[in-house]
Amino acid sequence: MQQHPAQVDLVGVGLNATDTVIPLTEFPACGSKVAYTSESVMPGGQVASTVVACQIWGLRTRYVGKLGDDEAGRLHRSEFDRLGVDARIVEAPGAASAKSLILVNWDGERTVLNRKDPLIALRPEELDRSWITSARALHVDGYDTAAATTAARWAREANIPVIADLDEIYDGVEELLSNIDYLIVSKDFPGRLMGDNDPERALRNMQTRYGARLTATTLGPDGVLAWDGKKLHHRPAYCVPVVDTTGAGDIFHAGFIYALLQDWPLGRQLDFSCAAAAMNCTAQGARGSIQAVAAIEALMASTPRYEPTPPLPPILLHSKS
């Protein structure tokens, strides 16, 4: 008889990847040759990195995903074991685990090349409902859309809040979106989804159409713009020396989930998320600088923020709220 899994604070269903990070002094032009001096192989992936950050901050976490039976898969398993994450891994024999080649420019901006074997696509029938319903919150990225939708529906039925990190409009994403409570997406996603490049209007319309409690978009140096159904909230990013922006969005989501489960006010949730993401950008890799909660709060108290720039709504451009 299968034992029911232990209760956790967060379960994440979604991507993992093994990242090869290559710093560059200049980004290659088409047809050119550019020398590089180092490369680093480290674990990453959207949901996996979010889960790891929450585990480091003291939450009890579970990760659900699919790996090949290769060296990359073993790297992920080892890291989950080291940190104490309850990893529910579906193994695909003979398949290659997901990998990313990440080129990091001199200013810390990254360009990502992904490779994912179709054999490691997570399917709904490979999920166990108890993995999801024994958590206080669910986080999904939507890449394996059918599996993410199934997990989100189970969570909703159990009154468990669902947080999503979306950057692409995948086939079948409409049903997934209808099962999300906190929809926090990449900068260009609202405009592409809603056919409207006005960020405030797109966030409002997303919330109306899909019924999320909160819709938000991360904006790089401009921080985050969020709509809670009544009020628009803007929090600029913190000014830090940027080494590598890889994983900034993943750690933003981790910060939001951590703050949500502490039942902090929304403004503090967004501030903490921005600070956690900024701190992670000060070192190389998707999980390069996941610091303790106290260190993140110290950054919030001592670090200035970027000035907001268009195309934010004019009412927010000079707001310090």
N, C-alpha and C positions, 0 to 999 in steps of 0.2 A: 504494500500500500504506500503510495507516494505521500511523503510528509509535506504538510502545508508550510510554505516558506515563512520565515520570520517577518514581522512587521518592519517596514523601513519608512524613512521620511520621503525619499524620492526614488522613483523608478524611471529610467530613461530608456526609450526604445528608438534606436536609430543608428547613425553612422559611426563607425570607427575608421581610422586610416593610419597607416604608418607613413610618416612624413620624412622626406629627405629635403632638408633645408639648405639652400645654397646662397650665401650672401654675395652680392655683386656690388662693385664700385660704379658700374654703369650698366644700364639695361641694354641687351643686344638689339640692334636694329635688324630688320629682316635681311637675311643673307650674310650677316656679319659673323665674326668670331670674337668671343669675349673670354678672357681667362678668369678662372676663379681659384681661390686658394684653400677653401675648406668646404666640407659638407658634414652635416650632422643628421643621423637617423634617430627619430624619436616618435613615440606614440602621439596620435592626435585624433581628429574626427570630431564632428560637431557635438553629438550627444555624449559620446564617451568623455570628451574633455569637460563638458558641463557637469557630468556626474562626478568625475574625479575632483573637480574644484569643490563641489559641495561636500564630498567625503573629507577632504582636507580641512574644511571649516567645521567639521564635527557632526555633520548630518549622517544618518545611516542611509546608505544608498545601494541601489541595485542597477546593474546595466544589463540590457537584453539586446543582443545583436548576433551577427553571423560572421564567422571567420573560416578561412581555409586552414588546412593542416600543414601550414608552412612556417618558416621562421618568423614572418611578420605576425602571424597569429599567436605564436608562442611569446613574442614580445608583449603583446596586449595582455595575454593571460597572466604573465609574470607581474606586470605593472598593477593589474587589478588585485592580484593576490597580495602584493607588497603593501598596498594602501588599504586593504580590507574591504574593497567593494565586493558585494555579492554579485558575481558575474554569472549570468545565465546565458551561456554561449551555445548557439546552434552551430555545429561544425559541418562544413561541406568538404568531404574527402576529395582530394585531388584538385581543389580550387585554390586560386590565389587570393589572399586577403587583399582588401582595398589598400591602395598606395597613392600618395600624392608627392609630386615633385614641386617644391615651393621655391621660387626665385624671389629673393628679398633685395629690393633696391637700396641705394645708399641712404634714402630718407626713411627706410623702414616699411615702405609699402610693398605688399607681396603680390605675386602672380602665381596662381595655383594651376597645376596640370594634374588631373585626376585619372586614375585607372581603377575600374571596378569590374571584376569578373561577374557576368550574369548569374553564375552558380551561387554567389553569396547574397543574392537578393533574399531578404527575409520575407517569408510568406505567412499569411494569417494563421494557417493550420499549424505552424511551428510555435505559436505562442501558447502559453499556459495562462488562463484567466487569473489564477491565483497570484502569478507574478505581478500583475497589475493592481489587483484589488487589495493587496496587502501593503499598500503604500499610501502616504498622505498626499502625494502629488505625482503627476505623470508629466514627463517631458518628451516631446517627439520632434523630429525634423522633417518628416514627410517624404523622405527620399524613397523608401519602400512604402508607397502610399497606402496600399491596401492593408498592410500589417499595422501601420500607424493609425489608420482609421478604426480598425478593429480594437486596438488597445484604447484609443480615445473614447470609443463608444462604451466599452466596459467600464472605464473610469467614470464617465458621466453617469452611468447607471448606478454606480456605487457612491455618487456624490463626491468624487475625488476631482479636484481642479486639474485642468489640463493646460500646459504651457507649450507653445509651439515656436520653433525657430525655422522660418521658411525664407528661402531666397529664390526658389524656382516655382513656376506654375506647372506642377506635375499633372499627368493624366489622372483624373479622379480626385483632384484636390478639393473640389467643391464640397464633397461629403465630409472630408476631413475638417475643413474650415468650419463647418456647422457643428463640430464637436469640440471646439477650442474655447477655453475661457479667457486665456491671456495670449493674444496673438501679437508676437513681437517679431517683426520681419526686417529684412534688409532694406536699404535706402530706396531702391528702385521698384521694389515689389508692389507697394500700394498703387503706384501709377500704372504699372503693367496690368495688374489684376482688375482695377476699376476703370481703366481707360481715362484717367484723369491725373494730370501732372501737378495739380495743386495738392500739397501734402496734407493740409488740414482737411480739405473736403474728401480726399481719398480715405483718410483714416475714419472720418465720420461715416462715410458710406459703407466701408468694410464692417464697422460695428453694427450698423443698421441691418445690413444684408445677412450677416452670419451670426449675430447675437452674442458676440464675445463680451465679457465684462470690460476688457481693456484692449484697445488696438494701439500699437506703437511701432515706430520705425527707428532703427539706429542710423545715425548720420555721420559717423566718423568724428572728426574734430568738432562738429556741431552737436554731438552728444545724442540725445534721444528726444523725440516728439511723441507724445502719448495723448490719447483721447479716452476718457473714462465714461463717456456717455453723457456727461454734463459739462465738463471743463477740459480745455486743452492744457497740457503740461509740457514745458520744455526745460530740459536740463542740459546745459553745454558740457562738453567733455573737459576733463582736467588736463592742464598743461604739464606734460612729462617728457623727458628725453626718449624719443621713440627709437627702438632698435628693430622691432619686428611687429607688424600688426596682425600676424597670423594668430588666430584664436581669439581675437578681441571680442567678436560677437558671441562666441561660445562662453567666454567667461562673463560677459555682460548677462547672459541668460542665467548662468549659475548665480551671479549676484542677485538677480531679481528673484529667483526661486528661494534662495536663502532668506532674503529679506521678507518675502511673502510668508514664509513659514514661521518667521518671528512675529508676524502680524504688525509690522511697522507701517506707519502712514505711507501713502503712495510717493510723496515727495522724497522721503528718506529711502524708500526702495529704489527709486530711480537714481538718486545720488550715489548710493552704495554700488549699484550696478555699474555706473560710469566710472567710479573710482577703481573697482576691481578690474575692469577692462583696461583702463589706463595703466595700471600697475603691471598687468601682464605684458603690455607692449614694451616694457623697459628691458626685456631680455628675449633671447631667441627661442622660437618654437611656440606651438599652440598652447603649451602649459609652462611657458618659460619662467613666469614670475607670479605664480599663484601664492600670494602671501597670506599670513594670518589675518583674521578679522580685525584685530587691534591695529595692525599696520595699515589696512585699508581705511579704517576710520581716522587714523592719524593723517593719511594723505588727504582725506576729505576736509580736515580741519586746517590744513596748512598750505594747500596747493591752489594757485589761481586757475581760472577756467579760460577756455578760448572764448573770444567774442563771436556771437552767432552771426552767420552770413545768410544772404538770400539763397534759396527761395523759401525760407521760413515765412510764415504769415507776418506781415508788418508789425502786428501788435506784440510779437514775441522777439523781434530783432534786438530790442534794447531792454528786454526784461531781465531782471536779476533774480526772478523767483525760481 
